[in-house]
Structures are given as C-alpha cells and as structure tokens.
Amino acid sequence: MASAEKPNLALKECHICGSEIEEKADYCPECGADFTSDFKYNY
C-alpha cells in the first residue's frame, strides 16, 4: 500500500510573506512574489 505522506521536497521561505514553498518554485502561491525576477531582493 502506498504511503499517503508527501515526499520530502526542498523548501525555502518566501522573502515577502514567510511561507514555506518548494525550492524550485518560480513564485509564491500565497502572496504571488516572483522569484525569477532580477529585482526579487530589491524591495
């Protein structure tokens, strides 16, 4: 029987809202912060 648990994914913290998201995510699903922009750390 397959386990119902999710596999361990690498997580990072959103620099805007602090939510834990997948390391390879392009944006935060909670607040919509863009991680692909060159200006992502220029608040």
mmJSON file of the N, C-alpha and C atoms, coordinates in Angstrom:
{"data_MODEL":{"atom_site":{
"group_PDB":["ATOM","ATOM","ATOM","ATOM","ATOM","ATOM","ATOM","ATOM","ATOM","ATOM","ATOM","ATOM","ATOM","ATOM","ATOM","ATOM","ATOM","ATOM","ATOM","ATOM","ATOM","ATOM","ATOM","ATOM","ATOM","ATOM","ATOM","ATOM","ATOM","ATOM","ATOM","ATOM","ATOM","ATOM","ATOM","ATOM","ATOM","ATOM","ATOM","ATOM","ATOM","ATOM","ATOM","ATOM","ATOM","ATOM","ATOM","ATOM","ATOM","ATOM","ATOM","ATOM","ATOM","ATOM","ATOM","ATOM","ATOM","ATOM","ATOM","ATOM","ATOM","ATOM","ATOM","ATOM","ATOM","ATOM","ATOM","ATOM","ATOM","ATOM","ATOM","ATOM","ATOM","ATOM","ATOM","ATOM","ATOM","ATOM","ATOM","ATOM","ATOM","ATOM","ATOM","ATOM","ATOM","ATOM","ATOM","ATOM","ATOM","ATOM","ATOM","ATOM","ATOM","ATOM","ATOM","ATOM","ATOM","ATOM","ATOM","ATOM","ATOM","ATOM","ATOM","ATOM","ATOM","ATOM","ATOM","ATOM","ATOM","ATOM","ATOM","ATOM","ATOM","ATOM","ATOM","ATOM","ATOM","ATOM","ATOM","ATOM","ATOM","ATOM","ATOM","ATOM","ATOM","ATOM","ATOM","ATOM","ATOM"],
"id":[1,2,3,4,5,6,7,8,9,10,11,12,13,14,15,16,17,18,19,20,21,22,23,24,25,26,27,28,29,30,31,32,33,34,35,36,37,38,39,40,41,42,43,44,45,46,47,48,49,50,51,52,53,54,55,56,57,58,59,60,61,62,63,64,65,66,67,68,69,70,71,72,73,74,75,76,77,78,79,80,81,82,83,84,85,86,87,88,89,90,91,92,93,94,95,96,97,98,99,100,101,102,103,104,105,106,107,108,109,110,111,112,113,114,115,116,117,118,119,120,121,122,123,124,125,126,127,128,129],
"type_symbol":["N","C","C","N","C","C","N","C","C","N","C","C","N","C","C","N","C","C","N","C","C","N","C","C","N","C","C","N","C","C","N","C","C","N","C","C","N","C","C","N","C","C","N","C","C","N","C","C","N","C","C","N","C","C","N","C","C","N","C","C","N","C","C","N","C","C","N","C","C","N","C","C","N","C","C","N","C","C","N","C","C","N","C","C","N","C","C","N","C","C","N","C","C","N","C","C","N","C","C","N","C","C","N","C","C","N","C","C","N","C","C","N","C","C","N","C","C","N","C","C","N","C","C","N","C","C","N","C","C"],
"label_atom_id":["N","CA","C","N","CA","C","N","CA","C","N","CA","C","N","CA","C","N","CA","C","N","CA","C","N","CA","C","N","CA","C","N","CA","C","N","CA","C","N","CA","C","N","CA","C","N","CA","C","N","CA","C","N","CA","C","N","CA","C","N","CA","C","N","CA","C","N","CA","C","N","CA","C","N","CA","C","N","CA","C","N","CA","C","N","CA","C","N","CA","C","N","CA","C","N","CA","C","N","CA","C","N","CA","C","N","CA","C","N","CA","C","N","CA","C","N","CA","C","N","CA","C","N","CA","C","N","CA","C","N","CA","C","N","CA","C","N","CA","C","N","CA","C","N","CA","C","N","CA","C"],
"label_alt_id":[null,null,null,null,null,null,null,null,null,null,null,null,null,null,null,null,null,null,null,null,null,null,null,null,null,null,null,null,null,null,null,null,null,null,null,null,null,null,null,null,null,null,null,null,null,null,null,null,null,null,null,null,null,null,null,null,null,null,null,null,null,null,null,null,null,null,null,null,null,null,null,null,null,null,null,null,null,null,null,null,null,null,null,null,null,null,null,null,null,null,null,null,null,null,null,null,null,null,null,null,null,null,null,null,null,null,null,null,null,null,null,null,null,null,null,null,null,null,null,null,null,null,null,null,null,null,null,null,null],
"label_comp_id":["MET","MET","MET","ALA","ALA","ALA","SER","SER","SER","ALA","ALA","ALA","GLU","GLU","GLU","LYS","LYS","LYS","PRO","PRO","PRO","ASN","ASN","ASN","LEU","LEU","LEU","ALA","ALA","ALA","LEU","LEU","LEU","LYS","LYS","LYS","GLU","GLU","GLU","CYS","CYS","CYS","HIS","HIS","HIS","ILE","ILE","ILE","CYS","CYS","CYS","GLY","GLY","GLY","SER","SER","SER","GLU","GLU","GLU","ILE","ILE","ILE","GLU","GLU","GLU","GLU","GLU","GLU","LYS","LYS","LYS","ALA","ALA","ALA","ASP","ASP","ASP","TYR","TYR","TYR","CYS","CYS","CYS","PRO","PRO","PRO","GLU","GLU","GLU","CYS","CYS","CYS","GLY","GLY","GLY","ALA","ALA","ALA","ASP","ASP","ASP","PHE","PHE","PHE","THR","THR","THR","SER","SER","SER","ASP","ASP","ASP","PHE","PHE","PHE","LYS","LYS","LYS","TYR","TYR","TYR","ASN","ASN","ASN","TYR","TYR","TYR"],
"label_asym_id":["A","A","A","A","A","A","A","A","A","A","A","A","A","A","A","A","A","A","A","A","A","A","A","A","A","A","A","A","A","A","A","A","A","A","A","A","A","A","A","A","A","A","A","A","A","A","A","A","A","A","A","A","A","A","A","A","A","A","A","A","A","A","A","A","A","A","A","A","A","A","A","A","A","A","A","A","A","A","A","A","A","A","A","A","A","A","A","A","A","A","A","A","A","A","A","A","A","A","A","A","A","A","A","A","A","A","A","A","A","A","A","A","A","A","A","A","A","A","A","A","A","A","A","A","A","A","A","A","A"],
"label_entity_id":["1","1","1","1","1","1","1","1","1","1","1","1","1","1","1","1","1","1","1","1","1","1","1","1","1","1","1","1","1","1","1","1","1","1","1","1","1","1","1","1","1","1","1","1","1","1","1","1","1","1","1","1","1","1","1","1","1","1","1","1","1","1","1","1","1","1","1","1","1","1","1","1","1","1","1","1","1","1","1","1","1","1","1","1","1","1","1","1","1","1","1","1","1","1","1","1","1","1","1","1","1","1","1","1","1","1","1","1","1","1","1","1","1","1","1","1","1","1","1","1","1","1","1","1","1","1","1","1","1"],
"label_seq_id":[1,1,1,2,2,2,3,3,3,4,4,4,5,5,5,6,6,6,7,7,7,8,8,8,9,9,9,10,10,10,11,11,11,12,12,12,13,13,13,14,14,14,15,15,15,16,16,16,17,17,17,18,18,18,19,19,19,20,20,20,21,21,21,22,22,22,23,23,23,24,24,24,25,25,25,26,26,26,27,27,27,28,28,28,29,29,29,30,30,30,31,31,31,32,32,32,33,33,33,34,34,34,35,35,35,36,36,36,37,37,37,38,38,38,39,39,39,40,40,40,41,41,41,42,42,42,43,43,43],
"pdbx_PDB_ins_code":[null,null,null,null,null,null,null,null,null,null,null,null,null,null,null,null,null,null,null,null,null,null,null,null,null,null,null,null,null,null,null,null,null,null,null,null,null,null,null,null,null,null,null,null,null,null,null,null,null,null,null,null,null,null,null,null,null,null,null,null,null,null,null,null,null,null,null,null,null,null,null,null,null,null,null,null,null,null,null,null,null,null,null,null,null,null,null,null,null,null,null,null,null,null,null,null,null,null,null,null,null,null,null,null,null,null,null,null,null,null,null,null,null,null,null,null,null,null,null,null,null,null,null,null,null,null,null,null,null],
"Cartn_x":[0.837,0.0,0.884,0.571,1.372,1.162,2.224,2.164,1.407,0.622,-0.15,0.679,1.878,2.716,3.324,3.525,4.18,5.675,6.347,7.808,8.476,9.651,10.377,10.854,10.329,10.722,11.593,12.551,13.384,12.508,12.516,11.687,12.541,11.991,12.618,11.532,11.946,10.995,10.806,9.562,9.268,9.82,10.518,11.119,10.095,8.856,7.807,6.892,6.276,5.277,5.764,6.899,7.457,6.917,6.064,5.525,6.616,6.504,7.434,6.927,7.791,7.433,8.53,8.245,9.235,10.441,11.622,12.881,12.893,12.288,12.324,11.112,10.298,9.119,9.524,8.754,9.014,8.318,7.293,6.563,5.948,5.571,4.945,3.445,2.873,1.434,0.593,1.185,0.449,0.309,1.426,1.383,1.688,2.165,2.441,3.809,4.695,6.033,6.774,7.427,8.145,9.586,10.038,11.415,12.29,11.734,12.514,13.014,12.491,12.865,14.277,14.985,16.315,16.24,15.066,14.885,14.208,14.234,13.479,13.941,15.173,15.634,15.687,15.276,15.229,13.817,13.566,12.212,11.835],
"Cartn_y":[-1.184,0.0,1.251,2.202,3.421,4.329,4.991,5.928,7.186,7.727,8.936,10.195,10.04,11.203,11.749,13.05,13.676,13.406,13.27,13.092,14.348,14.175,15.332,16.206,17.408,18.363,19.43,19.915,21.006,22.248,22.871,24.044,25.274,26.423,27.702,28.612,29.699,30.64,31.819,32.194,33.359,34.603,35.452,36.664,37.77,37.581,38.577,38.167,36.982,36.599,35.548,34.895,33.922,32.51,32.254,30.913,29.966,28.7,27.692,27.205,27.292,26.888,26.005,25.35,24.49,25.308,24.73,25.4,25.849,25.055,25.382,26.191,26.681,27.464,28.792,29.22,30.493,31.652,31.333,32.364,31.761,32.6,32.149,31.992,30.817,30.629,31.401,31.79,32.534,34.011,34.67,36.121,36.518,35.573,35.868,36.468,36.483,37.046,36.284,37.025,36.457,36.157,34.918,34.54,34.487,34.764,34.714,36.091,37.129,38.498,38.819,39.642,40.105,41.04,41.579,42.557,41.953,40.637,39.987,40.373,40.836,41.211,42.723,43.479,44.938,45.345,45.438,45.714,47.143],
"Cartn_z":[0.0,0.0,0.0,-0.833,-0.946,0.26,0.623,1.745,1.332,2.24,1.961,2.184,2.756,3.034,1.748,1.719,0.578,0.665,-0.47,-0.432,0.112,0.686,1.22,0.07,0.008,-1.016,-0.383,-1.15,-0.649,-0.54,0.618,0.846,1.093,0.759,1.084,1.634,2.246,2.821,1.875,1.659,0.832,1.508,0.745,1.305,1.548,1.111,1.333,2.486,2.385,3.388,4.378,4.097,5.027,4.884,3.904,3.693,3.21,3.577,3.073,1.726,0.716,-0.632,-1.208,-2.332,-2.973,-3.421,-3.276,-3.631,-5.09,-5.987,-7.412,-7.889,-6.973,-7.344,-7.982,-8.98,-9.651,-8.952,-8.158,-7.431,-6.177,-5.238,-4.001,-4.231,-3.974,-4.166,-3.15,-2.04,-1.01,-1.367,-1.682,-1.906,-3.352,-4.172,-5.573,-5.841,-4.837,-5.02,-6.121,-7.007,-8.149,-7.762,-7.968,-7.655,-8.896,-10.069,-11.303,-11.71,-11.107,-11.451,-10.983,-11.731,-11.333,-10.136,-9.879,-8.812,-7.591,-7.444,-6.375,-4.975,-4.816,-3.485,-3.298,-4.304,-4.186,-3.798,-2.524,-2.032,-2.321],
"occupancy":[1.0,1.0,1.0,1.0,1.0,1.0,1.0,1.0,1.0,1.0,1.0,1.0,1.0,1.0,1.0,1.0,1.0,1.0,1.0,1.0,1.0,1.0,1.0,1.0,1.0,1.0,1.0,1.0,1.0,1.0,1.0,1.0,1.0,1.0,1.0,1.0,1.0,1.0,1.0,1.0,1.0,1.0,1.0,1.0,1.0,1.0,1.0,1.0,1.0,1.0,1.0,1.0,1.0,1.0,1.0,1.0,1.0,1.0,1.0,1.0,1.0,1.0,1.0,1.0,1.0,1.0,1.0,1.0,1.0,1.0,1.0,1.0,1.0,1.0,1.0,1.0,1.0,1.0,1.0,1.0,1.0,1.0,1.0,1.0,1.0,1.0,1.0,1.0,1.0,1.0,1.0,1.0,1.0,1.0,1.0,1.0,1.0,1.0,1.0,1.0,1.0,1.0,1.0,1.0,1.0,1.0,1.0,1.0,1.0,1.0,1.0,1.0,1.0,1.0,1.0,1.0,1.0,1.0,1.0,1.0,1.0,1.0,1.0,1.0,1.0,1.0,1.0,1.0,1.0],
"B_iso_or_equiv":[0.0,0.0,0.0,0.0,0.0,0.0,0.0,0.0,0.0,0.0,0.0,0.0,0.0,0.0,0.0,0.0,0.0,0.0,0.0,0.0,0.0,0.0,0.0,0.0,0.0,0.0,0.0,0.0,0.0,0.0,0.0,0.0,0.0,0.0,0.0,0.0,0.0,0.0,0.0,0.0,0.0,0.0,0.0,0.0,0.0,0.0,0.0,0.0,0.0,0.0,0.0,0.0,0.0,0.0,0.0,0.0,0.0,0.0,0.0,0.0,0.0,0.0,0.0,0.0,0.0,0.0,0.0,0.0,0.0,0.0,0.0,0.0,0.0,0.0,0.0,0.0,0.0,0.0,0.0,0.0,0.0,0.0,0.0,0.0,0.0,0.0,0.0,0.0,0.0,0.0,0.0,0.0,0.0,0.0,0.0,0.0,0.0,0.0,0.0,0.0,0.0,0.0,0.0,0.0,0.0,0.0,0.0,0.0,0.0,0.0,0.0,0.0,0.0,0.0,0.0,0.0,0.0,0.0,0.0,0.0,0.0,0.0,0.0,0.0,0.0,0.0,0.0,0.0,0.0],
"pdbx_formal_charge":[null,null,null,null,null,null,null,null,null,null,null,null,null,null,null,null,null,null,null,null,null,null,null,null,null,null,null,null,null,null,null,null,null,null,null,null,null,null,null,null,null,null,null,null,null,null,null,null,null,null,null,null,null,null,null,null,null,null,null,null,null,null,null,null,null,null,null,null,null,null,null,null,null,null,null,null,null,null,null,null,null,null,null,null,null,null,null,null,null,null,null,null,null,null,null,null,null,null,null,null,null,null,null,null,null,null,null,null,null,null,null,null,null,null,null,null,null,null,null,null,null,null,null,null,null,null,null,null,null],
"auth_seq_id":[1,1,1,2,2,2,3,3,3,4,4,4,5,5,5,6,6,6,7,7,7,8,8,8,9,9,9,10,10,10,11,11,11,12,12,12,13,13,13,14,14,14,15,15,15,16,16,16,17,17,17,18,18,18,19,19,19,20,20,20,21,21,21,22,22,22,23,23,23,24,24,24,25,25,25,26,26,26,27,27,27,28,28,28,29,29,29,30,30,30,31,31,31,32,32,32,33,33,33,34,34,34,35,35,35,36,36,36,37,37,37,38,38,38,39,39,39,40,40,40,41,41,41,42,42,42,43,43,43],
"auth_comp_id":["MET","MET","MET","ALA","ALA","ALA","SER","SER","SER","ALA","ALA","ALA","GLU","GLU","GLU","LYS","LYS","LYS","PRO","PRO","PRO","ASN","ASN","ASN","LEU","LEU","LEU","ALA","ALA","ALA","LEU","LEU","LEU","LYS","LYS","LYS","GLU","GLU","GLU","CYS","CYS","CYS","HIS","HIS","HIS","ILE","ILE","ILE","CYS","CYS","CYS","GLY","GLY","GLY","SER","SER","SER","GLU","GLU","GLU","ILE","ILE","ILE","GLU","GLU","GLU","GLU","GLU","GLU","LYS","LYS","LYS","ALA","ALA","ALA","ASP","ASP","ASP","TYR","TYR","TYR","CYS","CYS","CYS","PRO","PRO","PRO","GLU","GLU","GLU","CYS","CYS","CYS","GLY","GLY","GLY","ALA","ALA","ALA","ASP","ASP","ASP","PHE","PHE","PHE","THR","THR","THR","SER","SER","SER","ASP","ASP","ASP","PHE","PHE","PHE","LYS","LYS","LYS","TYR","TYR","TYR","ASN","ASN","ASN","TYR","TYR","TYR"],
"auth_asym_id":["A","A","A","A","A","A","A","A","A","A","A","A","A","A","A","A","A","A","A","A","A","A","A","A","A","A","A","A","A","A","A","A","A","A","A","A","A","A","A","A","A","A","A","A","A","A","A","A","A","A","A","A","A","A","A","A","A","A","A","A","A","A","A","A","A","A","A","A","A","A","A","A","A","A","A","A","A","A","A","A","A","A","A","A","A","A","A","A","A","A","A","A","A","A","A","A","A","A","A","A","A","A","A","A","A","A","A","A","A","A","A","A","A","A","A","A","A","A","A","A","A","A","A","A","A","A","A","A","A"],
"auth_atom_id":["N","CA","C","N","CA","C","N","CA","C","N","CA","C","N","CA","C","N","CA","C","N","CA","C","N","CA","C","N","CA","C","N","CA","C","N","CA","C","N","CA","C","N","CA","C","N","CA","C","N","CA","C","N","CA","C","N","CA","C","N","CA","C","N","CA","C","N","CA","C","N","CA","C","N","CA","C","N","CA","C","N","CA","C","N","CA","C","N","CA","C","N","CA","C","N","CA","C","N","CA","C","N","CA","C","N","CA","C","N","CA","C","N","CA","C","N","CA","C","N","CA","C","N","CA","C","N","CA","C","N","CA","C","N","CA","C","N","CA","C","N","CA","C","N","CA","C","N","CA","C"],
"pdbx_PDB_model_num":[1,1,1,1,1,1,1,1,1,1,1,1,1,1,1,1,1,1,1,1,1,1,1,1,1,1,1,1,1,1,1,1,1,1,1,1,1,1,1,1,1,1,1,1,1,1,1,1,1,1,1,1,1,1,1,1,1,1,1,1,1,1,1,1,1,1,1,1,1,1,1,1,1,1,1,1,1,1,1,1,1,1,1,1,1,1,1,1,1,1,1,1,1,1,1,1,1,1,1,1,1,1,1,1,1,1,1,1,1,1,1,1,1,1,1,1,1,1,1,1,1,1,1,1,1,1,1,1,1]
}}}
